Amino acid sequence: MKKLIFFCVLLCNFVLFSQENDKKGAWKKTGKISFTMNQSGFSNWQPGGDNAFSGNINFNYDFNYEKNGWLFDNKIIAALGISAVEDEDTKKTDDRLEFNSILGRAFTKTWNFSFLTNFKTQFIDGHDYTDDFDGDNLQYPVSGFFKPAYLSFGPGFFWKKSDDLSVNFAPITSKFTFLNGEVWEFNDDPLQFESSKDIEMYGVAPGEDLLYDFGLNIRAYYRTEIMKNISIENILTFYSDYLDNPQNVDVDYTLNVVMKINDVFSTNFTFQGVYDDNSFSGLQIKENFGVAISYNF
């Protein structure tokens, strides 16, 4: 049922769009795959050290259509990173799967009636490697695929100056939080993991697998090249739930900086800051930096 809702919303977008897409239109497609790796090895190294490997793969793909007053902007973001240190558990350093789609019909040169769809989750289980727990942390995933997953959709207004600058306002957005399976949270007081069957997790009530919110969604996008071979991409989303504490605005901001070295190598920096009091009562921060092998298509 949960996946059916998601695919039905996507189908509505494609069906509406196909009415104006019987002929080949003005598609613009850009994508990038990058792989960042770090490795350390030691043999009889007296100062000491552990053999280690870390790798991160990122996928960023845009496919946009614009013709006869219709536009269809789509973006896929995917990332997965792992870190392996000798005699320690393999840990993930990044995990993201997100799809954004906006279907629009122009009523001025830059303004459009729009319908927004956003879906995000992650690929694999994540764990809390707290040192205080006397047990096997791998038995207690704190997240995973569809644990949780978020689906938002709703009509609104889309202001698009160019492919590099746009803002979408969706004042009546439905948002679903899915929790497909058991996840855990570490409790510092009894020094144990507690299950989503017993406590609220990601805003979903104990033992439940779905949370429905209804509110305002604002999404802004800005990309620029600050100097030759250095580009900056900003993605900012605000969400306010009308049904529960609308003053507690969820914020999700992503900054991607790419410093191109040549056609193959680049230096990449990614920063993501999230505030969502349903998942954590504070600011969540993630950043990745490294030299990457990249392929543009």
C-alpha positions in Angstrom: 0.0 0.0 0.0 2.8 2.4 0.9 4.7 1.8 -2.3 1.5 1.9 -4.3 0.8 5.5 -3.1 4.3 6.5 -4.2 4.0 5.0 -7.7 0.5 6.4 -8.2 1.7 9.9 -7.6 4.5 9.5 -10.0 2.1 8.0 -12.6 -0.1 11.1 -12.3 2.8 13.3 -13.1 3.8 11.3 -16.2 0.2 10.9 -17.4 -0.5 14.7 -17.2 2.8 15.4 -18.9 2.4 12.9 -21.7 -0.6 14.9 -23.0 1.9 17.6 -24.2 4.7 15.1 -25.0 3.4 13.2 -28.0 6.2 14.6 -30.1 9.9 14.8 -29.2 10.3 18.0 -27.2 13.1 20.2 -25.8 14.7 17.8 -23.3 17.8 18.9 -21.5 19.7 16.2 -19.7 22.8 16.5 -17.6 24.4 14.0 -15.2 27.5 13.3 -13.2 28.9 10.2 -11.5 31.9 10.6 -9.1 33.9 8.2 -7.0 36.1 9.3 -4.1 38.5 6.8 -2.5 41.0 6.8 0.4 43.3 3.9 1.3 46.0 3.3 3.9 48.2 0.2 4.3 50.8 -0.7 6.8 53.3 -3.6 7.1 55.9 -3.7 9.9 55.3 0.0 10.4 56.8 0.8 13.8 54.9 4.1 14.5 51.7 2.0 14.2 48.5 2.3 12.1 45.5 0.3 10.9 44.9 -0.8 7.3 41.9 1.2 6.1 39.8 1.9 3.0 37.0 4.4 2.4 35.0 5.0 -0.7 32.1 7.2 -1.7 30.1 7.2 -4.9 27.7 10.0 -5.9 25.2 10.2 -8.7 23.5 13.5 -9.7 21.2 13.6 -12.7 18.8 16.2 -14.1 16.4 15.7 -16.9 14.2 18.7 -17.7 11.6 19.4 -20.4 10.2 22.7 -21.6 7.9 23.3 -24.5 4.6 25.0 -25.4 4.1 26.4 -21.9 4.8 23.1 -20.2 7.8 22.3 -18.1 8.9 19.1 -16.3 11.9 19.4 -14.1 13.4 16.3 -12.5 16.4 15.6 -10.3 17.8 12.4 -8.9 20.4 12.4 -6.2 22.0 9.2 -4.9 25.1 8.7 -2.7 26.6 5.8 -0.8 29.8 5.7 1.1 31.6 3.1 3.3 34.6 3.0 5.6 36.5 -0.2 6.5 39.2 -0.3 9.1 41.1 -3.4 10.0 39.5 -5.4 12.9 36.5 -3.0 13.0 33.0 -3.2 11.6 32.4 -1.7 8.2 30.6 1.5 8.6 28.7 3.7 6.1 29.8 7.3 5.7 27.0 8.5 3.3 23.7 7.2 2.2 21.1 9.1 0.2 18.4 8.4 -2.4 16.2 11.3 -3.4 13.9 12.1 -6.4 12.5 15.6 -7.0 9.9 16.3 -9.7 8.0 19.5 -10.7 5.4 19.6 -13.4 4.5 23.1 -14.4 2.2 25.1 -16.7 3.2 28.7 -17.4 0.9 31.6 -16.9 3.6 34.3 -17.2 7.2 34.3 -18.5 8.7 33.0 -15.2 5.6 31.8 -13.1 3.9 28.5 -13.5 1.1 26.5 -11.9 2.9 23.5 -10.5 2.7 20.0 -8.9 5.5 18.9 -6.7 6.6 15.4 -6.0 9.5 14.5 -3.6 10.6 11.1 -2.4 13.7 10.3 -0.3 15.1 7.4 1.7 18.4 5.5 1.9 19.9 2.3 0.5 21.2 0.2 3.4 20.9 -0.1 7.2 22.7 2.4 9.4 23.9 1.8 12.9 24.7 3.7 16.1 28.2 2.7 17.1 28.1 4.0 20.6 30.9 2.8 22.9 28.6 2.5 25.9 26.6 -0.4 24.6 27.8 -3.8 25.7 26.5 -5.9 22.8 26.4 -6.2 19.0 25.4 -2.9 17.5 24.8 -4.5 14.1 21.7 -6.2 15.5 20.0 -2.8 16.0 19.7 -0.8 12.8 18.7 2.8 13.4 17.7 3.4 9.8 17.5 1.6 6.4 15.7 1.4 3.1 12.1 2.7 3.7 13.2 3.1 7.4 12.2 5.9 7.1 11.1 7.0 3.7 9.4 10.4 2.9 6.9 11.2 0.2 5.6 14.7 -0.4 3.3 16.0 -3.1 1.0 18.9 -3.7 0.0 21.7 -6.1 1.5 25.2 -5.9 3.4 27.9 -7.9 6.8 27.5 -9.5 9.0 30.5 -10.2 11.8 29.6 -12.7 14.3 32.2 -13.8 16.5 29.5 -15.5 17.7 26.0 -15.0 20.1 27.4 -12.4 17.6 29.5 -10.3 14.1 28.5 -9.2 11.7 28.4 -6.2 8.6 26.3 -5.8 5.8 27.2 -3.3 3.4 24.3 -2.4 1.0 25.6 0.3 -1.1 22.5 0.5 1.4 19.6 0.6 0.7 16.1 1.8 3.7 14.4 3.4 3.9 10.7 4.3 6.6 9.2 6.6 6.9 5.5 6.1 8.6 3.2 8.6 8.7 -0.2 7.0 10.2 -2.4 9.6 11.7 -2.2 13.1 14.4 0.4 13.9 16.1 1.2 17.1 17.3 4.1 19.2 20.0 4.1 21.9 18.9 5.3 25.3 21.8 6.6 27.4 20.1 6.1 30.7 19.5 2.3 30.7 22.4 1.9 28.2 20.3 -0.2 25.8 18.6 0.1 22.4 14.8 0.7 22.3 12.6 -0.4 19.5 10.2 1.6 17.3 7.5 -0.9 18.5 7.8 0.7 21.9 8.7 4.3 21.4 8.0 7.0 18.8 10.6 7.1 16.0 10.8 9.7 13.2 7.5 11.0 14.4 5.7 7.7 13.8 3.8 6.4 16.8 5.0 3.2 18.5 4.2 0.1 16.6 2.8 2.1 13.6 4.4 2.3 10.1 2.9 5.6 8.7 2.7 9.2 9.7 0.6 11.8 7.7 1.4 15.5 7.7 -0.2 18.4 5.8 1.5 21.7 5.4 3.6 24.2 3.4 6.6 23.1 1.3 9.1 25.6 -0.1 12.0 24.4 -2.3 14.7 26.7 -3.7 17.5 25.8 -6.1 20.5 27.9 -7.1 23.6 27.0 -9.0 26.4 29.2 -10.1 30.0 29.1 -11.3 31.9 31.5 -9.0 35.0 31.3 -11.1 36.4 29.1 -13.9 36.0 25.4 -13.1 34.5 26.1 -9.6 30.7 25.6 -9.4 28.4 25.8 -6.4 25.0 24.1 -6.1 22.5 25.0 -3.3 19.3 23.1 -2.6 17.1 24.4 0.3 13.8 23.0 1.5 11.4 24.3 4.2 8.4 22.4 5.5 5.8 23.5 8.1 3.2 21.0 9.3 -0.2 22.7 9.8 -1.4 19.8 11.9 1.3 19.7 14.6 3.5 22.6 15.8 3.6 24.6 12.5 6.2 26.9 14.2 8.7 24.0 14.2 9.8 24.4 10.6 11.8 21.5 9.1 14.9 22.6 7.1 17.0 20.6 4.7 20.0 22.4 3.1 22.5 20.8 0.7 25.7 22.6 -0.6 27.7 20.9 -3.4 31.0 22.5 -4.4 32.9 21.1 -7.4 36.4 22.3 -8.2 37.3 20.8 -11.6 40.9 19.7 -12.1 40.5 18.2 -15.6 37.9 16.1 -17.5 38.5 13.2 -15.1 39.5 14.5 -11.7 37.8 17.0 -9.5 37.8 18.1 -5.8 34.3 17.7 -4.4 32.8 19.1 -1.1 29.3 18.3 0.0 27.6 19.7 3.1 24.1 18.8 4.3 22.4 20.4 7.3 19.0 19.1 8.5 16.6 20.2 11.2 13.7 17.9 11.8 12.4 17.6 15.4 10.6 14.4 14.5 13.9 12.6 14.0 16.3 14.6 16.3 15.9 17.6 18.6 18.8 19.5 17.1 20.8 20.3 14.0 22.1 17.3 12.0 25.2 17.9 10.0 27.0 15.8 7.4 30.0 16.7 5.2 32.2 14.9 2.7 35.4 16.2 1.0 37.9 14.5 -1.3 39.4 14.2 -4.7 37.1 12.3 -7.0 37.2 10.5 -10.3 34.2 11.9 -12.3 32.3 11.1 -15.4 29.8 13.7 -16.9 27.1 12.6 -19.3 
